[in-house]
Amino acid sequence: MNVNWTPRGLERLNGIVREIAFGDGISTALKWHDDIFDATEQLADFPLSGRAVPEIGRKEIRELILAPYRIIYRANADSCDVLSVRHGRRKITSMRSL
């Protein structure tokens, strides 16, 4: 199974990397970036390993937690699409708010 990053997912990821680099330094940001990709690699073999996102209420919209961030993805029949990466404190009100 393939793990794909959507444009929005990559945009959110890159924004967080920039914030971390600005606050904690480039090496910390790069390590966090690598940790995110390591976490999503498991989706290729275990696409349902994350829990369903409670705010969305759709079983195919799931999340992995890499505290304090939520990696939100859609589990499809033949792939997983990473939709967004969000700080756990940011409220999700709908699919559009991802």
Biotite code that builds the C-alpha atoms (Angstrom):
import biotite.structure as struc

atoms = struc.array([
    struc.Atom([0.000, 0.000, 0.000], chain_id="A", res_id=1, res_name="MET", atom_name="CA", element="C"),
    struc.Atom([1.235, 3.481, -0.848], chain_id="A", res_id=2, res_name="ASN", atom_name="CA", element="C"),
    struc.Atom([1.389, 6.391, 1.577], chain_id="A", res_id=3, res_name="VAL", atom_name="CA", element="C"),
    struc.Atom([0.791, 9.680, -0.253], chain_id="A", res_id=4, res_name="ASN", atom_name="CA", element="C"),
    struc.Atom([1.046, 13.215, 1.052], chain_id="A", res_id=5, res_name="TRP", atom_name="CA", element="C"),
    struc.Atom([-1.575, 15.675, -0.184], chain_id="A", res_id=6, res_name="THR", atom_name="CA", element="C"),
    struc.Atom([-0.500, 19.234, -1.064], chain_id="A", res_id=7, res_name="PRO", atom_name="CA", element="C"),
    struc.Atom([-2.270, 20.500, 2.064], chain_id="A", res_id=8, res_name="ARG", atom_name="CA", element="C"),
    struc.Atom([-0.565, 17.863, 4.207], chain_id="A", res_id=9, res_name="GLY", atom_name="CA", element="C"),
    struc.Atom([2.854, 18.906, 2.904], chain_id="A", res_id=10, res_name="LEU", atom_name="CA", element="C"),
    struc.Atom([2.000, 22.582, 3.338], chain_id="A", res_id=11, res_name="GLU", atom_name="CA", element="C"),
    struc.Atom([1.050, 22.026, 6.986], chain_id="A", res_id=12, res_name="ARG", atom_name="CA", element="C"),
    struc.Atom([4.136, 19.880, 7.580], chain_id="A", res_id=13, res_name="LEU", atom_name="CA", element="C"),
    struc.Atom([6.453, 22.492, 6.077], chain_id="A", res_id=14, res_name="ASN", atom_name="CA", element="C"),
    struc.Atom([4.834, 25.267, 8.111], chain_id="A", res_id=15, res_name="GLY", atom_name="CA", element="C"),
    struc.Atom([5.392, 23.384, 11.347], chain_id="A", res_id=16, res_name="ILE", atom_name="CA", element="C"),
    struc.Atom([8.994, 22.590, 10.369], chain_id="A", res_id=17, res_name="VAL", atom_name="CA", element="C"),
    struc.Atom([9.609, 26.316, 9.795], chain_id="A", res_id=18, res_name="ARG", atom_name="CA", element="C"),
    struc.Atom([8.080, 27.181, 13.174], chain_id="A", res_id=19, res_name="GLU", atom_name="CA", element="C"),
    struc.Atom([10.189, 24.590, 14.972], chain_id="A", res_id=20, res_name="ILE", atom_name="CA", element="C"),
    struc.Atom([13.347, 25.733, 13.148], chain_id="A", res_id=21, res_name="ALA", atom_name="CA", element="C"),
    struc.Atom([12.675, 29.339, 14.127], chain_id="A", res_id=22, res_name="PHE", atom_name="CA", element="C"),
    struc.Atom([12.060, 28.500, 17.780], chain_id="A", res_id=23, res_name="GLY", atom_name="CA", element="C"),
    struc.Atom([14.270, 25.487, 18.489], chain_id="A", res_id=24, res_name="ASP", atom_name="CA", element="C"),
    struc.Atom([16.767, 25.365, 15.639], chain_id="A", res_id=25, res_name="GLY", atom_name="CA", element="C"),
    struc.Atom([17.199, 23.596, 12.348], chain_id="A", res_id=26, res_name="ILE", atom_name="CA", element="C"),
    struc.Atom([18.508, 20.318, 13.785], chain_id="A", res_id=27, res_name="SER", atom_name="CA", element="C"),
    struc.Atom([15.429, 19.961, 16.013], chain_id="A", res_id=28, res_name="THR", atom_name="CA", element="C"),
    struc.Atom([13.140, 20.750, 13.076], chain_id="A", res_id=29, res_name="ALA", atom_name="CA", element="C"),
    struc.Atom([14.848, 18.209, 10.821], chain_id="A", res_id=30, res_name="LEU", atom_name="CA", element="C"),
    struc.Atom([14.631, 15.502, 13.483], chain_id="A", res_id=31, res_name="LYS", atom_name="CA", element="C"),
    struc.Atom([10.923, 16.201, 13.944], chain_id="A", res_id=32, res_name="TRP", atom_name="CA", element="C"),
    struc.Atom([10.441, 16.095, 10.159], chain_id="A", res_id=33, res_name="HIS", atom_name="CA", element="C"),
    struc.Atom([12.127, 12.672, 10.016], chain_id="A", res_id=34, res_name="ASP", atom_name="CA", element="C"),
    struc.Atom([10.035, 11.439, 12.963], chain_id="A", res_id=35, res_name="ASP", atom_name="CA", element="C"),
    struc.Atom([6.822, 12.392, 11.141], chain_id="A", res_id=36, res_name="ILE", atom_name="CA", element="C"),
    struc.Atom([7.832, 10.458, 8.031], chain_id="A", res_id=37, res_name="PHE", atom_name="CA", element="C"),
    struc.Atom([8.929, 7.481, 10.151], chain_id="A", res_id=38, res_name="ASP", atom_name="CA", element="C"),
    struc.Atom([5.521, 7.478, 11.864], chain_id="A", res_id=39, res_name="ALA", atom_name="CA", element="C"),
    struc.Atom([3.627, 7.515, 8.565], chain_id="A", res_id=40, res_name="THR", atom_name="CA", element="C"),
    struc.Atom([5.673, 4.639, 7.099], chain_id="A", res_id=41, res_name="GLU", atom_name="CA", element="C"),
    struc.Atom([3.708, 2.188, 9.276], chain_id="A", res_id=42, res_name="GLN", atom_name="CA", element="C"),
    struc.Atom([0.560, 3.095, 7.352], chain_id="A", res_id=43, res_name="LEU", atom_name="CA", element="C"),
    struc.Atom([1.814, 1.155, 4.327], chain_id="A", res_id=44, res_name="ALA", atom_name="CA", element="C"),
    struc.Atom([1.415, -2.091, 6.302], chain_id="A", res_id=45, res_name="ASP", atom_name="CA", element="C"),
    struc.Atom([-1.118, -1.053, 8.937], chain_id="A", res_id=46, res_name="PHE", atom_name="CA", element="C"),
    struc.Atom([-3.467, 1.534, 7.411], chain_id="A", res_id=47, res_name="PRO", atom_name="CA", element="C"),
    struc.Atom([-5.998, 1.246, 10.226], chain_id="A", res_id=48, res_name="LEU", atom_name="CA", element="C"),
    struc.Atom([-3.423, 1.586, 13.010], chain_id="A", res_id=49, res_name="SER", atom_name="CA", element="C"),
    struc.Atom([-4.551, 5.100, 13.885], chain_id="A", res_id=50, res_name="GLY", atom_name="CA", element="C"),
    struc.Atom([-7.813, 5.886, 15.599], chain_id="A", res_id=51, res_name="ARG", atom_name="CA", element="C"),
    struc.Atom([-10.764, 7.462, 13.830], chain_id="A", res_id=52, res_name="ALA", atom_name="CA", element="C"),
    struc.Atom([-10.748, 11.249, 14.233], chain_id="A", res_id=53, res_name="VAL", atom_name="CA", element="C"),
    struc.Atom([-13.586, 11.830, 16.707], chain_id="A", res_id=54, res_name="PRO", atom_name="CA", element="C"),
    struc.Atom([-14.459, 15.323, 15.436], chain_id="A", res_id=55, res_name="GLU", atom_name="CA", element="C"),
    struc.Atom([-14.973, 14.076, 11.875], chain_id="A", res_id=56, res_name="ILE", atom_name="CA", element="C"),
    struc.Atom([-16.957, 10.909, 12.595], chain_id="A", res_id=57, res_name="GLY", atom_name="CA", element="C"),
    struc.Atom([-15.887, 9.010, 9.460], chain_id="A", res_id=58, res_name="ARG", atom_name="CA", element="C"),
    struc.Atom([-14.097, 5.690, 9.927], chain_id="A", res_id=59, res_name="LYS", atom_name="CA", element="C"),
    struc.Atom([-11.722, 6.248, 6.990], chain_id="A", res_id=60, res_name="GLU", atom_name="CA", element="C"),
    struc.Atom([-10.438, 9.568, 8.417], chain_id="A", res_id=61, res_name="ILE", atom_name="CA", element="C"),
    struc.Atom([-7.883, 8.530, 11.017], chain_id="A", res_id=62, res_name="ARG", atom_name="CA", element="C"),
    struc.Atom([-4.987, 9.946, 12.985], chain_id="A", res_id=63, res_name="GLU", atom_name="CA", element="C"),
    struc.Atom([-1.631, 9.032, 14.384], chain_id="A", res_id=64, res_name="LEU", atom_name="CA", element="C"),
    struc.Atom([-0.384, 10.954, 17.394], chain_id="A", res_id=65, res_name="ILE", atom_name="CA", element="C"),
    struc.Atom([3.181, 12.198, 17.556], chain_id="A", res_id=66, res_name="LEU", atom_name="CA", element="C"),
    struc.Atom([2.742, 14.438, 20.558], chain_id="A", res_id=67, res_name="ALA", atom_name="CA", element="C"),
    struc.Atom([1.851, 17.208, 20.523], chain_id="A", res_id=68, res_name="PRO", atom_name="CA", element="C"),
    struc.Atom([0.867, 16.788, 16.849], chain_id="A", res_id=69, res_name="TYR", atom_name="CA", element="C"),
    struc.Atom([-1.871, 14.852, 15.076], chain_id="A", res_id=70, res_name="ARG", atom_name="CA", element="C"),
    struc.Atom([-1.133, 13.289, 11.688], chain_id="A", res_id=71, res_name="ILE", atom_name="CA", element="C"),
    struc.Atom([-4.501, 13.057, 9.972], chain_id="A", res_id=72, res_name="ILE", atom_name="CA", element="C"),
    struc.Atom([-4.937, 10.680, 7.052], chain_id="A", res_id=73, res_name="TYR", atom_name="CA", element="C"),
    struc.Atom([-7.551, 8.948, 4.929], chain_id="A", res_id=74, res_name="ARG", atom_name="CA", element="C"),
    struc.Atom([-7.318, 5.144, 4.691], chain_id="A", res_id=75, res_name="ALA", atom_name="CA", element="C"),
    struc.Atom([-8.376, 4.071, 1.197], chain_id="A", res_id=76, res_name="ASN", atom_name="CA", element="C"),
    struc.Atom([-8.614, 0.545, -0.223], chain_id="A", res_id=77, res_name="ALA", atom_name="CA", element="C"),
    struc.Atom([-5.184, 0.744, -1.860], chain_id="A", res_id=78, res_name="ASP", atom_name="CA", element="C"),
    struc.Atom([-3.457, 3.767, -0.275], chain_id="A", res_id=79, res_name="SER", atom_name="CA", element="C"),
    struc.Atom([-3.314, 6.160, 2.637], chain_id="A", res_id=80, res_name="CYS", atom_name="CA", element="C"),
    struc.Atom([-3.416, 9.893, 2.001], chain_id="A", res_id=81, res_name="ASP", atom_name="CA", element="C"),
    struc.Atom([-1.898, 12.151, 4.642], chain_id="A", res_id=82, res_name="VAL", atom_name="CA", element="C"),
    struc.Atom([-4.305, 15.073, 4.759], chain_id="A", res_id=83, res_name="LEU", atom_name="CA", element="C"),
    struc.Atom([-2.860, 17.290, 7.469], chain_id="A", res_id=84, res_name="SER", atom_name="CA", element="C"),
    struc.Atom([-0.540, 17.636, 10.428], chain_id="A", res_id=85, res_name="VAL", atom_name="CA", element="C"),
    struc.Atom([-1.939, 19.738, 13.244], chain_id="A", res_id=86, res_name="ARG", atom_name="CA", element="C"),
    struc.Atom([-1.034, 20.711, 16.759], chain_id="A", res_id=87, res_name="HIS", atom_name="CA", element="C"),
    struc.Atom([-3.239, 18.782, 19.166], chain_id="A", res_id=88, res_name="GLY", atom_name="CA", element="C"),
    struc.Atom([-4.600, 21.996, 20.674], chain_id="A", res_id=89, res_name="ARG", atom_name="CA", element="C"),
    struc.Atom([-5.983, 23.249, 17.357], chain_id="A", res_id=90, res_name="ARG", atom_name="CA", element="C"),
    struc.Atom([-9.680, 22.545, 17.066], chain_id="A", res_id=91, res_name="LYS", atom_name="CA", element="C"),
    struc.Atom([-11.008, 20.551, 14.109], chain_id="A", res_id=92, res_name="ILE", atom_name="CA", element="C"),
    struc.Atom([-14.521, 21.596, 13.177], chain_id="A", res_id=93, res_name="THR", atom_name="CA", element="C"),
    struc.Atom([-14.865, 19.956, 9.758], chain_id="A", res_id=94, res_name="SER", atom_name="CA", element="C"),
    struc.Atom([-12.927, 18.371, 6.906], chain_id="A", res_id=95, res_name="MET", atom_name="CA", element="C"),
    struc.Atom([-12.376, 21.851, 5.507], chain_id="A", res_id=96, res_name="ARG", atom_name="CA", element="C"),
    struc.Atom([-10.623, 22.942, 8.693], chain_id="A", res_id=97, res_name="SER", atom_name="CA", element="C"),
    struc.Atom([-7.949, 20.288, 8.364], chain_id="A", res_id=98, res_name="LEU", atom_name="CA", element="C"),
])
